[in-house]
Amino acid sequence: MTTYTTLIILSGLVIFSYLFDLVASKTKLPSVLLLLLLGIGLRLLVDNLNIQTFNFLKILPALGTVGLILIVFEGSLELKYDKDKNKVIKGAFLAALIMLLFTVTIISFIIYQITGQDLYLCFVNAIPFSVISSAIAIPSVAGLAKKSREFIIYESSFSDILGIILFNFAISNQHISASSFASLGLNTALILILSVLACIFLLYIMGKISHHIKFFLIISILILVYAIGQSYHLSSLILILSFGLFLNNADTIKYAWFKTIFIYENLSKDLVQLHQLSAESAFIIRTFFFVIFGFTMNIYQLDDQNIIVNGLLILISIYICRFTYLLIFKKDRVLPEGFVSPRGLISILLYYNLPASMKLPEISTAFLFVVVLGSSLVMSIGLIATKKGHKKETIEA
């Protein structure tokens, strides 16, 4: 494959992704679905033409991690804090926590019934299927009302963070003891302290950098700190969410000394540019990640009816858990929020980060693909149906 052929393919993927986003904005069909199908189509074409390709599985986790950082950062830059939102933030956190624990328990039991393996292994393998993907949820709710959109941004971001915390805790503590929880508490305290220091430091250097290349440096430092934290099993996604919130709300801090040292004249303009850059970078990374995931997926495994049936069983359990929680605790947020529970980038990342000794053969990438694809379809159908329902109510009124 020549250099020019590679450039044609890469630029073509970006153009297709842009067109898919336009389709998604009109139809509420997540562009991720179309990207996955494009990746599968390319794989079938490559197989039929017997073309030798690179082993993309080597770069998929790194690509996905960068995409996750950028998507959560982009979403957090849209959030403006005030005291009236404490209820929304608290509600979103509790929703993410309770639904994560409820869902992972149910899915662990389902995997146990499927595989008959040790409950600990079933629990670890259930975690990737139990986390809401902010990478899909946040872009998909752009057209919803402000309160619903903010709830989904907070909830999906908290779900990612809590899912990573639970995943790191589970794979590091096969035998749980008091010291396990002490270590978890210490790690959480460390990442919170690190987040505060990083937020202040990054805002300070943003005001001091006079070089025209500025925002990629900030994003690179963010990724560096995230990677260092994750290598020590710290939940560094807290730092990403905190920094976005901190930047977008720094001008509301009333301390005179803080404003003198940290708030500079062009901060608001810089925030607009940083948000635009992170959004466009996330778009590029998301494009290649989901196309590559579709490309590397062995679709021939989908001939196995057990994979389809078991995948649908997990999918049903996800929405039973979600609607049960919302109907009991959040009656004002059942629709359309109930349908917004996609599995995607974070699920794939956690799945590929499972140690080889903990992976269950029955829970394959095809199994994961069924859940990712199915949850995105349910979300898109649900959003379209509720949108039409609201329009009908408005016309009748």
N, C-alpha and C positions, 0 to 999 in steps of 0.2 A: 504494500500500500504506500503510495507516494505522499509527500508532504501536502501537496495540493488536494489530494483526495481526502486526507484527514481533516484539512481545513474546511473543505466543502461539507463533510459530515457534521463537524462540530457546529459550524454556523447554521447549517440546516436544522439541527436539533433545537437551537435557540429560537429560530424563526418559528418552527412548529410549536414550541412551548408558548411563545407569545400568542400565536393563533389559538392555542388551547385555552389560554387565560381569557381571551376574548369570548370564546364559546362558553367558558365557565361562568363569566359574568352575566351572560344572557340566559343560560339554562340552569344554573346552580349545580351543574355536573362538575365535580372536582377535576381540575386539570391533571391531578395526580393519576387518576384513572386512565386518562388518555396517554399520559407519559408511560405508564406501565404497559399499556397495550402496544404503544410504539416500540418499546424495548423488546417485547415478545415478538412483534412482527419482524424486527431487525434480526433477532436470533433465528427465526425460521428461515429468513432469507439467507443468512450466513451459512446455516446448516445445509440448505439446498444447493448453494453454490460452492460448498466445501472450502470456505475461506478460513484461513488460520487467523485467530485473534488473540489479543492479550488477555491474561487472566485478571479480569476486572475485579474479582473478589478481593484482591490484594489492596485495592484503593477504596473499596466501598465503605468500610468503617470510618476511615479518615474523612472522606468526602461527606458522609452523613453527619459526623460530629461537627464539622464546620458549618454545615447547613443548619443544624439544630441551634447552634450558638447564634447565628445571624437571624434566624426566624424569631427566637425568643427575644433577642435584643431589639429587633424591629418592632415586635408587638409591645414590649415594655416602653418604648419611646413614644407610644401613642397614648399612654395612660397618664392622666393628670390626677394627682391625689388631692382630696380634701376630706374633712372629717365625716362628711355625709356618706363617703364611700367605705367607711369602716365596716358597715354591715355587709356590703357586697363582697369585700375582700375576705371577711371572716366566713361568710356563707360559701364562697368559692373554695376556700381552703378546706373547710369541713366536708364539703361535697366531694372534693378530690380525694381527701383522706379516707372517708368512710366508703366511698364507691370503690376505691383501689383495694382496700382490705376485703370488702364484701365480694368483689369480683374475683380477686386472686384466690379466695377460699373456694368459691364455686368451681372455678376453672381447674384448680388443683385436684378437686374431687373428680372432675370429668376426665382429666388426664390419667388419674389413678385407675379409673375404670377402663380406660383405653389400653394402658400399658401394663398395669399391675406392678409397676416399679415402686421403689421406696417413696414414701410420702414426701420426704425432704426433696428428692429429685423432681417430683411432680410439682411441688411448690415453686422451686427455682425456675422450672420451665414454664410455669403459668404466669410469672411476672411480666414478660414481654407482651403477653396478650391482654394484660389488665390495665395498661397505661394509655390514656388518651393522647393522641398525637397532636401537639400544638402546631406542628409543621403543616398539617392538613386542616385542623380546626380553625386556626386564626385566619388564614386567607379565605376560608369558605363562608365565614360569617360577616364579611365586609358589608353586605347589604342589609344586615339586621338592624333593629333599633339599637340606640347607643347603650342602653342598660344591658340588653341581651349580649351585645358584642363585648362589653367590658367583662361581664360575668364569664363568658367563654374564654377570653384571653387570660384572665386570672386563673380560672379553673384548670384549663389545659396546661398552662405553665406550671402551676402547683402540682398537677398530676405527673408531669415530666420529672420535676424535682423529687417528689416523694417516691416515684417509681425507681429513680436512680438510687436514692437512699436505701430503699428496701432491697433492691437488687444487690448493691454493694454489701449490705448487711448480711443478706442470705448466703452469698457465695463465700463470705469471709468467716461465717460462723455456722459451721455444720452442727456444732453442739452449742446451744445457747445457754449462757450463764449470766450471772450478775455483771461480770466483767465485760461481757458483750455489749450490754446496754450502757455501761459506763464509758466504753470506748466510743459508742455511737454519740453519746452526749458530748464528749470531748471533741469529736470530729465536727459536730454541728456548731459548737461554740467557736472552734477554730475558723471554720469557713465564714461564719458571721463576722468575726473580727477582721479576717482577711478582706471580706467584702467592703466593710466600712473604710479600711485603709486604702484599698484599691480605688474605691469611688472618689475619695478625696484627692488621691494622687493623680488619677487620670484627669479629673476636672482641672486641677492645678496646671498640669502640663499642657492641656488644651488651650488654656489662656496664655501660656508662655511661648508656645511654638509659633514662630513667624514664617517657617518654611511653607511653601505652597503645597507640599505633600504632607498631609496632616492626619486625615481620617483613617487611612489604611494603617498608619502607625498605631493609632488608638485601637483599632480592631485587632491588629496583630498582637498587641500587648494583652488584650482581653483573651485571645485564643491561647497565648502563652501561659497566662495565669490559670486559665481553665484546665489546660493540659497538665500543668504541674500539680494542681489540686486533685485532678482525677487519678493521676498516677499514684497518689497517696490515699486513694479511696475517699476523698472529700467530695461532697456534692456541689461541685463548682458552678452548676447552673444557677444556684442561688445568687452567686456573684453577678452573673449576666443579667438576670432579672432586676437585681438591686441597682446596678449601674444605670440601666435604662430608665428606671423610675427616678433615680437620683438626679440624673441629667435633666429630665423633663420637668422636675419640680424644684430644682436648685434655686430658682429665682423667688420661690415662695418662702425660703428660710429667712427669718427676720433679723438674725443677729448681725449687728453692724460690722463686726470684725470678719465674719464670714463673707459678707458682700464685698468688703474692701479687698480681701485676699483672693477670693475665688471667682466672683462674678465679674466678667469683663464685657466690654461694649458689644462685641459681635457674637455673644453666646447664642442668642435666638437664631441668628442666621446660620451659625455653625450647626445647630441642632437640626435645622431643616436639611442642610446638606448631608449631615451624618445619617439622618433617617433615610434620605433618598439613596445614599450609597449602600447602606445596609440592606435596604429593600431590593435593590437591583442585584447586589451580590448574592443575596439569599435566593433570588429568582434563578440565577445562573446555576448555583450549586444544587438547588432542588431539582432543576431540569436534568442535570447529568446523573444525580443520585437515583432518581426513580426510573430513568431510562435504563441505567446500568443494572438496577435491581431486576427489572423486567427481563433484561437481556440475559442475566446470569441464572434466572429461574428455570429449573427443569420442568417445563410444562407437560412433559410426557408422564410425569408422576400423577397428573390430574386424571389419568385414566382409571386410577384406583378409586372406586366408589367410597371406600371407607374414609379416605382423606376428605372427600367432599362432605359426606354425612357428618363426620366428627367436627370438621371446620364449621359447618352450619350450626351444629349443636353448641359450640363455643360462642358463635355469633349471637344466637338466641339468648344464651345465658347473659351475655354482655348487656343486652337491651332490657332483659327482665330486671337485672340489678339496677340499671340506670333509672328506668321508669318507676320501679318500686321506691327508690330513694326520693325521687322528685315528687311523686304523688304523696308521700308521707311528710316530707320536710320542706319541699319547695313547690307548693301548689301553684304559685304564680309564675313558675318557670318550667312547666312541663312541656309546653310546645312553644317554639320549635327546638328548645334546648335538649329535649329528650332524645332527639335524633342525632345530635352532634356528639358522637362518641367514636370518632374514627381511630383506627389503628394504622400506624404508618411508620414514619422515619424513626421515632424513638423505639418502637417495637422491633424494627429490623436491627437497629444498633444493639439493643440489649440481647437479641437472639444471637447475633454474631459474636458478642462478647462473652457468651457462655463458655466456660472452660470445656474442652473436648470431653473430659471425663464425666461431665454433668449433662451432656446432651443426650436426649432420648431419640433413638432412630425413628420411632413412630411420629415424632413431632418434627417433621422435615420442613424445608423451605416452601414446598408446595402447600403444606398445611398452613404456614404463616401467610402465604399468598392469598389463600381462600379467605382468611379472616380480614386481611388488609383490604382486599378488593370488595368483599361483602359489606364491611362496615362503611366504606366510602359510598357504595351504592345505596345503602339504607339511608345514610345521611343526605345524599343528593335528592333521593325520592321524597324523604321527609320534608326537606326545606322547600322543595317545589310544591308539594301538597299543601303545606301550611301557608305558603305565600299565596296560592290560589284561594285558599279558604279565607284569608284576611281580605283579599280583594273582593270576594263575593259578599262578605259581611259589610264591607264599606259601600258597595253598590246598593245593597238592599237597604242599608241605613239611609 
